[in-house]
Amino acid sequence: MRSASTQRIGRRGIAAGMALGLAGCAGLFVASAPGKLYRLPPADNFSAGLPRSSALLVIDRPQAPAGIDTDRIALSASPLTLDYFAQSEWTDRLPDLMQSLLLASFENSGAITAIDRNTGGLRADYVLRTEIRHFEAVYETQNAPPRIRVALIVRLESVRERSILTQRRFEARVPAAANDVPAIVAAFAAATDAVLREIVEWTLSNPSLTRPPPRLL
């Protein structure tokens, strides 16, 4: 038979092993320090007298290169490199974020009421397709505040005619006031607002939207 002292040592060894095991598992549930999330507002200040449209406009999910198809905030220190700010992220992947911003900006214009990110069973009149070419902070001088570059290619397509009605490149470059993330995000917001406002006004000024084609039965 085992002595009482041997049994006590055995129980202590088991308890110590259980404690070490639980401590190891606990590490799996300890969240690492989260990065700060940043959001961008939609455009809401448009020229007076925008043409009104009753057409159904669908905002397609934008395309983007793999380097910026992410929720990370991109920076470029040279024409051949792309990196990201540490512990700083957008609230969504950039294409999804831009799609939501476009939708909200058109809604804020008050000039078009039939707009969605998908048809939802309805027959769309037009589709707005976009490609995000640039969405990064460009460091032209080391340690100096960067210049924000936002560039999109936009195509307005007729669903009925299955053709591109028109397309255009929209771009804005805004210098950051300081070399820190809050100032850089503020410059991103200014550049994005300028591009969104131009896209909305350009799209709604197209004569086709004020004369939507008859819907197919």
Secondary structure by P-SEA (a helix, b strand, c coil): cccaaaaaaaaaaaaaaaaaaaaaaaaaaccccccbbbbbbccccccccccccccbbbbccccccccccccbbbbbcccccccccccccccccaaaaaaaaaaaaaaaaccccccccccccccccbbbbbbbccbbbbccccccbbbbbbbbbbbbbbcccccccbbbbbbbbbbbccccaaaaaaaaaaaaaaaaaaaaaaaaacccccccccccc
